[in-house]
Amino acid sequence: MKIAVLSDIHGNSWALSKVLKDIERRKPDLLINLGDSLYGPLNPKETFKLIKSYNIRSISGNEDRLITEYFDKDYPAGTMGFVIRKLNEEAHDWLISLPKTTILDCRIYLCHGTPDSDSTYLAERIDDGCLSLNEPTRIDEWLQGIKQNIVLCGHSHIRRLVQTPDHTIINPGSIGCPAFDDNFPVYHKVENFTNHAQYCIADLSDHDFMVEQVSIPYDFNKAVSCAAKNNRPDWAKWLKTGRVL
């Protein structure tokens, strides 16, 4: 079974469109999206249309959950308010319907962060304001009780292929946001040092698997201009450089 694994699109329809064209030529059996699909100062409406038109099987991320928590409240300020105003009722219902985790083909487990938290990194820990690879035993502690030996996760925006004593963790990186900083749980930054969109192809046989990490160039200037127009110069820098400057 050949799976195209996507994550952390963050409303970047220009990056997603280019990735989907590359996926078409590879002819996978299934497209998987690991969450954080629509949040960002970019193009959430068109991103949702693309996800639906390609029948991409999706789970929820922390930003997807936060969007749904604001649905019945007054529009918040900033980027969250921008996203909610752009989304129609169909998109709202879709976000609410997304599972937090799911199991695929009996042997593959899907989560955004960890099985218990969509806002916790699975394969990484925060060291001196940056992300470092977690100890394999710590990763297996997060995955205690997960019987599937292959785990697909996102959230960190960093592509990974990590083998622990009990599991193989695959993170495809981020399609739509190559860098960011965050204050939760403490300040840290994530940088990929490229503006390319990232995803992966996982080709699984009965007894083995192959993972191809893919980087796709796209017209990032459209995303940069959109972020700047929507009062997010920080996003504009991240999208252009893949760095937190």
N, C-alpha and C positions, 0 to 999 in steps of 0.2 A: 504494500500500500504506500503510495506516494502522497505526502501531505505538504501543502504550502502553509507555513506558520507565520502569521502576522501578529503584530502587537503595537500598542501605543501609537496609534495613528494620529490622535489629537487634532482631528478636524482638518488635516492637511490633505485635501482632495487632490492636489497636484502631484504630490508624492505617491499617494495611493493609486491614482490612475496609471502612473508610469509603472509601478510595481505590478499591477494587475495585467498590464500588457505583457510584461516579462513572464508572468505566471502562465498566461494563456499558451505560450509556445512550449512550456514545459509539461503541460497536460497532466496536472496532478489529479488524484482521485478525490481529493477533499481540500477545501480551504478553511483554515481555522484562524480565528481572531481572539487574542487573549486579553482584550479589554483596553480601557482608556481610549475609546474610539472617537468621541465627538468634542471633548473639551479642548478649547484653545481659541485664540483670537483670529481664526482663519476662516474655514468654509465648512461648518458642521452640516449644513443642509445638504450640500452636494456629496459630502462624505457619506452621509446616511444613505443617499440614493445609490451610491456605488456599492456599498456593503449589501444592500438589499438586492440589487440587480445581479450580483454575482453569487447570491445565495451563500454568503460566508457564514459559517457556523461560529457563533460568538458567545463569549462569557463577559461578565461585568468586571470592570476595574474600579479602583477607588474614585476616580473622577466621574465615571458613569454613575456610581452610587450617589455622589454628592449632587449631581445634576438632579436626580430623582428626588432628593431630599428638599430641594428648593421649588419643586413643581407647584405646590399648593401655597406658596408664600408670595409675598410681594417680590417683584423682580429685584434681585440684589444688584449692587453696582458692579462695575468692572467687567471682567471677562465672563464670569458666570452668568451675569445678566444678559450679556451679548449672546451667549450660546443659547440660553433658554428662549429668548425672543426669536431666534432663528429657527427653532425646531417646531414642527407641527405636532398634532396629536398622535399621528402614527409613530413618529420618532419617540415621543414620550412613552407610548405604550410599549414600544420595542425595548427601550432602556429598562423599564420596569420588569419586563419579562425575562431579562437575561439572568441565567444562573450564575452564582458566584464561583462555582467549580463544576466540573463534570468529568465523566469517565468516557473514554473513547476506545472502542475495540477491546475492552476488558483489560488492556495492559498499558494504557496511556492515561495519565491523570492531568487535567488542565486546571490551572489556577492563575490568578493575576500576580499576587504576591506569594504568600504562603497559604496553605489550606485553611488556616484560621483567620488570616488578616490580609485584606487587599492592599494595605498600606505598609506592609513590612517586606523588606527584601529577603528573598530566599537564599540566593547564592552569594550575597554580599553582606558585609558589615561596614559601618562607618568608622574610618580611622583618620583623625586629623583633618576632618572636613572633606574627605574623599571616600570613595567606595573601594574596598579591598575584598578579595575573595574570601568567603567564609570557610572555616574549617570543615572538612567533609563530615566529621562526626556531628557538628552543629547542624549542618544541613539535614542530616538524617534525623536529628531530634525534631526539627520542624515537620518532618514528613513521617513521624511515628504514627503507625496505624494505616498508612497509605500502602496498599498491597501492590499497586501498579509500579513496575520498575522504571518506567519512563515518565518523567514529569516535564510538561511544557509550562513555562511561566514567563511573565514579562515584568513590568513595573520599573526595573532599574534602567531600562533603555540601553543596556550593555549586552552585546551578544555573548553567549556563553555555551560551552559544552563541557559539563563537569560530571565526572564519574565518582561516586561515593561508594562505600562498601555495599549499600543497599539499593541505590538508585542512579539513574542517569538523568541529569537536569539539562534541558535545552531552553535557552532564551534567545529569541531571534533578533533582539535589539529593537530599535524603534523605527517605524516607518516615517513618522511625522515630526519628531522633535529630537534632534541629535545632541542636545545639551540642555541642562537646566540647573537651577539651584533650589533648595528647599530648606525650610526651618524645622521640619518634622523628621525625627524626634529632636534632632539638633541640627544646626546649620551644616550643610554639605553641598557639594556640587558634583555634577556628572558631566563628563565631556567625552565625546567620541572623536574629536579633531577631524571631522569630515561633515560635509553637508549632505552626503548621500542618504537615500532611504535604505533601510536595512530590513531584511526578512530572511527566512531560511526554508529550505526544502529538506524534509525528513523522509527518507525512503526506507521503509521497514519491511523486512522479510520475516519468516517464521522464527528464525534463529539469530538474526543480526540486523543492523541498521546502518545507514549512511546519512550524514548530515552535511549539507552544503549551505554555508552562510553566504548570502548574496547582498551586494551593495549596488544600488541603482542610482545613477545620476538623474536629476530631473531639473526642471526650470524653477529652482528655489527662489529666484528673484520675485516671482509672483507671490509666493508665501511671505517673503520678507516685506514686500510692499503692503500686503494685507495686514500683517502684524503691526507695522508702523502706523497704518491708517487707523487701526483699532486701539491705538494708544498703548501698545506694548513694545517699546523699543528694546526691552530685554529679549523678548522672543525673536525680534528681528535679528539681533546679534547672534542668538543661538542658532537660528535657521541658516544664517549666512556662513558662519564659521565653524559650527560644531563645538564652540567653546563658550565658557562663561567668562566674559571679559570685565 
